[in-house]
Amino acid sequence: MPLPPGAARRATVPSSSGFHHHPFQCIYISVDASLQALADPRRRAIVELLRSGEQPVSDLVAKLPIAQSGVSRHLRILRETGLVTVRAAGQKRFYSLRPEPFEELSDWLEEMRAVWEHRLDNFETELERRMAARTEHE
C-alpha cells in the first residue's frame, strides 16, 4: 500500500505466525512502492516528462500516446506512492516530481552498488590468486 509523504520507511512484514520484526524481514516500504510504481513504462515516461518541471495534465496528455483517463490513472498511482505532487490552480492540476523518494532510491541503489563492488573486488582478488597459483604450477 502506498505511503503518504513523510511516512515511516521501515515496517515489519507478515510471517506465517503473524507480524513480527526481524532484521532480514524489514523492508524499505517507500523504496519498494517507488520501484513498483516505476516498473510501468508509461509511469516512467510521465516521470521523464516531469523532470523538466511542473506541468499541467493537459500538457502530459498531449505528449503521451495515452488517453487522458490513462494519464490520470498513472498520475494517481505516482501521487499515492509519493513520487509526484499535485497543485490545483482553478480547474487545472499541475504535477511535479518530489525529490525525496528519488533521493531514497538513489541512497538504496548506492548501498546495493557498494555491496556488489565489494563482492566483485573479492571475486577479482580470488581470480588473480588462482591465476597466480596456476602460473606457479606450470
C-alpha positions in Angstrom: 0.0 0.0 0.0 1.4 3.4 -0.9 2.7 5.6 1.9 1.9 9.3 2.3 4.9 11.6 2.1 6.9 11.6 5.3 5.6 8.2 6.5 7.9 5.7 8.2 10.3 4.0 5.8 10.5 0.6 7.6 7.9 -1.8 8.6 7.7 -5.5 9.5 6.3 -7.9 7.1 3.9 -10.8 7.7 5.2 -14.2 8.6 3.4 -17.5 8.8 2.7 -16.8 12.5 1.6 -13.2 12.1 3.6 -9.9 12.1 7.0 -9.8 13.7 10.2 -7.8 13.5 13.3 -9.5 12.2 16.2 -7.5 10.6 16.1 -9.6 7.4 12.4 -9.2 7.1 12.3 -5.5 7.3 11.8 -3.7 4.0 12.0 -0.2 2.9 8.4 0.4 2.0 8.9 3.7 0.2 11.6 2.2 -2.0 9.5 -0.8 -2.7 6.5 1.3 -3.6 8.6 3.6 -5.7 10.1 0.6 -7.6 6.7 -0.9 -8.1 5.3 2.4 -9.5 8.3 2.9 -11.8 8.1 -0.6 -13.1 5.4 0.5 -15.6 6.9 2.1 -18.7 4.1 4.6 -19.0 4.7 5.9 -15.5 8.4 6.2 -16.2 7.5 8.2 -19.3 5.4 10.6 -17.2 8.3 10.9 -14.7 10.7 11.7 -17.6 8.4 14.4 -18.8 8.1 15.9 -15.3 11.9 16.0 -15.0 11.8 19.4 -16.8 9.4 20.8 -14.2 5.8 21.2 -13.2 3.3 20.5 -15.9 -0.5 20.5 -16.3 -2.2 17.2 -17.0 -3.3 18.6 -20.4 0.4 19.0 -21.5 1.2 15.5 -20.3 -1.7 14.1 -22.3 -0.6 15.9 -25.4 2.9 14.5 -25.2 2.0 10.9 -24.4 0.3 8.2 -26.5 -2.1 7.5 -23.7 -5.7 8.6 -23.3 -6.4 11.3 -20.7 -8.1 8.8 -18.4 -4.9 6.6 -18.5 -2.6 9.5 -17.8 -4.8 10.5 -14.8 -4.8 6.9 -13.5 -1.0 6.7 -13.7 -0.6 10.2 -12.1 -2.9 9.0 -9.3 -0.6 6.0 -8.7 2.5 8.2 -8.8 0.9 10.6 -6.4 -0.2 7.8 -4.0 3.3 6.4 -3.9 4.7 9.9 -3.2 6.7 10.3 -6.4 4.7 13.3 -7.6 2.8 16.1 -6.0 -0.2 17.9 -7.4 -1.1 21.6 -7.2 -4.5 22.9 -8.1 -4.9 26.2 -9.9 -8.5 26.8 -10.7 -9.7 23.8 -12.7 -6.2 22.9 -13.8 -4.0 20.3 -12.0 -0.2 20.8 -12.1 2.1 17.9 -11.4 5.7 17.9 -10.4 8.2 15.4 -9.0 9.0 15.1 -5.4 12.8 14.8 -4.8 12.6 12.8 -1.6 11.6 9.4 -3.0 14.2 9.7 -5.7 16.8 10.5 -3.1 15.8 7.4 -1.2 16.0 5.3 -4.3 19.5 6.8 -5.0 20.6 6.0 -1.5 19.3 2.4 -1.7 21.0 1.9 -5.1 24.2 3.3 -3.7 24.0 0.8 -0.9 23.5 -2.0 -3.4 26.3 -0.7 -5.6 28.7 -0.8 -2.6 27.7 -4.4 -1.8 28.3 -5.5 -5.4 31.5 -3.6 -5.8 32.8 -5.3 -2.6 31.8 -8.7 -3.9 33.3 -8.1 -7.3 36.5 -6.8 -5.8 36.7 -10.0 -3.7 36.0 -12.1 -6.8 38.7 -10.3 -8.8 41.2 -10.9 -5.9 40.3 -14.6 -5.9 40.7 -14.9 -9.6 44.1 -13.2 -9.5 45.1 -15.5 -6.7 44.1 -18.6 -8.6 45.7 -17.4 -11.9 48.9 -16.8 -10.0 48.8 -20.2 -8.4 48.1 -21.8 -11.8 51.1 -20.0 -13.3 53.4 -21.2 -10.4 52.4 -24.8 -11.1 53.1 -24.7 -14.8 
